[in-house]
Amino acid sequence: MLLILYEDDLVSGLRPLTELNPAFSLWFGGERLIDRAKGKGDVRSLVRRRVRRKSEELGAPTIDPSDLDDEVVFVNSAAPPGVVEEICGLRRGAALTEDGRVVVARLGREAAAGVVEGYDARTVNSEILAAAESTLESPVRTVNRTWEICPAGLSELKPVILRAAAREDVESGEWADRVLGDGALAMISPGAEVEGSVTVDVRGGPVLLERGSVVGAGSTLRGPLLIGRGAKISPCSHISGSFIGEEARVGGEVFSSVVSPYSNKAHFGFLGHSYVGSWVNLGAGTVTSNLKNTYGEIRVRVAKGGRERTGLIKLGAALGDHTKSSIGTMIYTGLQIGAAAQLHGFVTERVPPFTLYARTLGWGLAEVELESVIRTYRRMAARRGVEPSKGEEEALARLFEETSEERISAGVSRRRVRFG
């Protein structure tokens, strides 16, 4: 079966997380759409030029009309991974829709060719609908805004953990010094390590330590919680209801958050109801606020200006890939931090990509040099034993150029800042 993961014009609503990533590669709890789709067949993509090379590296190269099968399944990249379970029962010519937006559709070769040849994110949904013979209301809902990803994804974390545990020869219960709840839900994979006394609370859901992960002594782990391969939890940490990605370094207090692979929050500080992209480093004492003093609904200022209602009273930060914060950084409630930003002091407003933000230190806003970001990325990759991605560097370069006017509009000084 050929699956085409496509982006439509609403992908911008998932900034800053999609600034350097195709939407299908975002972490929805502890899994990604791209990974589930690969289990169903050959995967291709229709995405923004900025992330095409990265999509290819992820195993979803841009589709060519000559490569189409007799039947093609189009999957909206903003759909959660569970959407792939709807494919098998979908007959040819049918589309599942959500308020007029296609979620998944199954088309023949000729109909699919017209969509692929004329791909435009602004019109792709209408083109698929025009080619479909019938439509049904989708039981699966897409994510349209950044603040929807964590609540929706983490709500699915329990079955994700149980599926992951089924692939491992896990040991239950006895590895922890103290288990609260059913010990069978406290699971550790071969090769994972616990350095000392640890408390595991599974009353709210299962806990799984994947291969190569390490948990420091004195830590408390509360489920549902998935600690990915090679991730390290610092001693005396409190990690709850979260996904910690592969080779991440996490310490202090983390609550209801996603920490993507290869990111660091190794020291004390609080991260709550937040999504952290990859290659992020949060300095010691970095804190995200996730609740207003008034306990009121949180509104988010988005890239195109204006504030949008979230319907949430708890919402932390969305931190784009390659973001760095200095020691003692305080990030206000519900902020969006663009990719490759540098944060200092109190952060009280949305930060564009490639911006040094240090208003409270008297430095104002300044542009961060692209070459410095790439140099830092290569250093971080080397420390993790990872070959730097050409797609990542290409996406960074394109994003830097494409967001130049956005920085100017935000008052970012063109004096560039380089680090090391």
N, C-alpha and C positions, 0 to 999 in steps of 0.2 A: 504493500500500500504506500502511496506517495502522499506525504503530509506537507503542506506549505504553511509555515507560520508567518503571518503577515502583520504589519503595523498599519493602523489607520491614523486619521488625523487627531485622534484623542490621545496619542502617545505622549504629547507634550504635557498632559496633565499629570504624568508620572515623573516629571522633573523634581529634583535633580538626579534621581536614581537612574533615569534613562539617558542622561547626558552622554555617557560613555558606554552604554549597554543596550542591546536589543531588549525589548520588553520581555521576551520569552525567557531571558536568562536571569530575571530577578528572582530572589528567594522568597517563595510563598510558604512561610513557615520553614520547614526543613527540606524543601524540594523545589525544583524548577520545572517549568513546562517543557523546556527542551529535553530534559532527561526522561520524563514520562513519555514524550512523543517518540523518542528513539525506540522505545519498546514496542511501538506499533508499526514501524516501517521506516522507509527511507524519508529523511527529513530535509527539506529545503526552506528557503526564506525569501521574503520580500520586505526589505527594511530600508531605513534611511542610508544614504551613501556613507555617512560618517561611521557607521558600525558594520558595514558589509564585510570588511576583512575580518573583523572580530567574530562575526556570525559564522564565517567560514571556518575559523579556528575552533569554534564551538561545535562544529559538525553539522552546520546548517547553511551551506553555500547558497548563493543567489540562484533561483531557479531559471533555467533557460527553456523557452517554449518547446524546443526539440526534445527535451527530457521528460515530457509529460507522459503519464500512464493513461490507460483507458479510463480509470477512475482516480480522481484527485480530491483530497480532503483539505479544505481551507480552514485554518484555525486562527482565530484572532489572538494575537500575542498578549493581549491584556486579560485573557481568560486564565483562571487558575489551573494548575496541573490536572486536577480531577476531570477536566473537560474531555480528556482523551477517552474516558470510559463511556462517553456518549456517542462515540464514533461508530462502534460496531452495529448498533441498532438503527443507525441513520440510513435511510434508503437513498439511492442515487437520485439526484435532482432536488433533494430536500435541504433546507437551511433552518438552523435554530437561531432565533433572533431575540434580542433584548431591547425593547423600545425602538425597534427599527435598526438596531446595530447588529450585524452578523456576529455570532459567537463561533459557530462552526457550520460548514456547508460541504456537501458531497456532490461533486459535479463530474460530468463526462469530459473527455479530452477536449472536444471542440469548444465547449462552454468555458472550460478552464483556460484554454489558450487565449481567449479574448480578454480575460481578467489579467493574466500574466503579461501579455504584450502591452496593455495599456495601463499598467500599474501606476496609480497615483494615490498616495495616502488619503487625499481629500475625497476621492470618489470611489475607492475600492469597495466599500460596503454596498453602495448603490449598484455597482457593476455586478457584484456577486448576486445580489437580490434579483437583478434583471435576468441573470442567467439561470436562476433557480426556478424549479417548477412548482414548488410549494414551500411554505414557511410554517414553523411551529414556534411557540413560545419556549425559550430555553429555560431548563431548570437550573442552569449554571449561570451565575452572574459575573460579569467582568469587573475588573477594578479600574476605576477612572481617575482616581486621585491618589497621590502618594500616601495620604493618611489612611487610606482604606487597606493598604497591603498588610501592615502588621496585625490589626485586629482579625482580618479575614484569614490570613495565613496561619497565625498562631492558634486560631480556633481549630485548625485541622492538624495540629502538631501531634496529637495523640495517635491517630492512625498512621501518620508518617513514621513515628518512632516504632510502632509495632511492626510495620513493614520492614523497616531497617533492621530490627532485631531478628526478624525471621531469616534474614540473609546472613546472620552472624551466629557463631556458636557461643552464645552469651552465657554468662554465669549470673545467677540472681541472688540478691539478698546478703549473703554472708560476707561479701567484700567490704561492706560498709560497717563502721563502728556502731551506728544506730540507724535503724530504718523505721520510719513512721508510716504505717499503712501496710499494704500487701507487699511482702518482700519479693514476690515474683516480678513486680513491676520495677524493681531497682536492678538494672541490668548493666553488665560490664562486658566488653568484647575482649577476646584474647589480644594481648599486647598493650592494653590500656593499663595505666598505673595509678594507684592511690598512695600518696606518700605518707599518710598518717591517718589519724582519726578524722572521719568525715561523717556528717549527718545527712541522710537522704530522706526527704519527705515526698512520698508518692501518693498522698491522699488526694492531690489535685490532678494526678496524671503520672504516666511512666517517666523514668529517667534512664537514658542510655548513654554510656561512654563508648565511643567507637574506637577502633584500633589505633594505637599510638597516642591516644590522648592521655594527659596527665592532670591529676587533681591534687593541689597542695593541701597539706594538713590543716585541720581546723576549719575547713570550708563547709558550708551548708548548701545543698542542692535541692531545689524544690521543683517537682514536675508540674506540667509536662516540660521536659528539658532534654534537648539533644545536643550533645557535645561531640563535634565532628572529629574526623581523623586528624591526629597530630596536634589538636588544639591543646593549649595549656591553661589551666586555671590556677592563679596565684594562691598561695596560702591565705587562710582566713577570709576567703571570699564568700559572698552570698549571691548565688545565681538562681533565678527563679523564672519559670514560664517562658523560656527563650530558646532560640536556636543560635548556637555558637559554631561558626563555620570552620572548615578545614584549616589547620595551621594558624588559627587565630590565637592571640594572647590576651587573656581576660582576667581582670581582678577587680576588687572592690565590690560594689553592689550593682547588679544588672537585673532588671525586672521587665518582663514582657517586651523583649527587644529581639531584633535580628542583628547579629554581628557577622558580616560576610567574611568569606575566607581571606586569610592573609592580613587581617587588620589587627591593630593593637589597642587594647585598653587594659594594660597590665597592672596599673596601680590603683590606689584608692580613688574614690569618686563615685558618682551615681549616674547610671544610664537607665532611663525608664521610658517605656512606650516609644522607642526610637528604632530607626532603621539606619544601620551603619554600613556604608558601601565597602568595597575592597580597597586594600592598600591605604587604609586610614590609620593614623596614629593619634591617640588622645593622650595628652600629657597628664602627669600625676595631678590629681585634684580637679580634673575636668568634671563638670556637673551639668546635666541637662535638667531643666525644669519641665515637669509634665503635668502641672496642675496650677491653675490661676488662684490667686489669693481669694477671689470671690467664689470659687468653685463653679464658675460659669462656663458656658460653651466656648470652646477655643475656635478662633477664626484665624485663618492662615493667609498671609500675603503671598501671592503667587507671582511668577516671573513677569506676567503681562500687566501687573498692577492690580490694585484692589484687593479686598479681603474676601475669602470664601468661608462659608460656614462648614464646619466639620461634623456637627452633631455629637461631638465628643467632649467630655470634661477632662479626659486624661490623654495628652498627646505630647510626646517629646520632640526630638529633632529628626529630620531626614538629612543625613550627612552623605554628600556625594563622594564618589571614589576619590582617593588621593588627598582627602582633606586632612589637615594637621592642626592640632590645637596645642598651645603652649601650656605650661604648668598653671594651675589655678584658673583655667578658663571657665566662665559661667555662661551657659547658653540658655536664653529665655525660651518660654513655652512655645511649642509648635513651629519652630523656625525651620526654614529650608536653607541648607548650606550647599552652595554650588561646588562642583568638582574642583579639586586642586586648590581649594581656599586655604588660607592660613589664618587661624583665629587666635586672638590675644585679648585678655581682659574680659569685660562683660560684653556679650554679643546680644544685641537687643533688636535686631532686624534681619530680614532676609539678606543673604550674602551671595553675590553673583560668582560664577566660576572664575578661577584664577585671580582671586582678590585677597590681598592681605587686609584683614579687618582688625583695627586696633584703635577705635575711636576713643575709648576710655583711657588709653595710654597717651593720647595726644598725637598719635601718628596718622590718624584719619584712615583713608582707604587708598591702597596702592595696588598696581597691577603686578602680579607674580610672573616672573619670566618663565616661558614655556620650557626652555632648555634646563632650567633648574628643577622643574617638576619631573621631567623625564630622567634626569640624572639621579634624583632621589628615588624614583621608581626602580631604576636599575639596581641601586644599592639595596633597597628593601628586598627585591626579588633574589638577589645573590644571597642575602641572609637566610632566605627560606629555601635555598637550593632550587630556585625556579628560573627557567630561561625566560627573559623578558619577551613579552608578546609584541610582535610587529603591529598586530591589529590594535593593541592598546595604545601604542605610541602614535599610530596614525589617527586614531579617534581623538587623542589628546590634542594633536596638532590642528585637526579640523575644528574641534570645539573652541580652541583658543581663537582662531580666526573668525568663526561664526558668531561668537559672543562679544566681539570687540565693542560694537555699538551698545550692547546691553550694559557693559561696564561704564561706558561714557555717560549713559543716561543715569546711572546710579551714582555718579560723582566720583568714580574711581580715577585716581591720578594716573597718568600715563608714565610717570616715573616708575620704572620697573624695579622690582625687588628680587634679588637672587640670594639663595641660601647655599653656602658651601660650594 
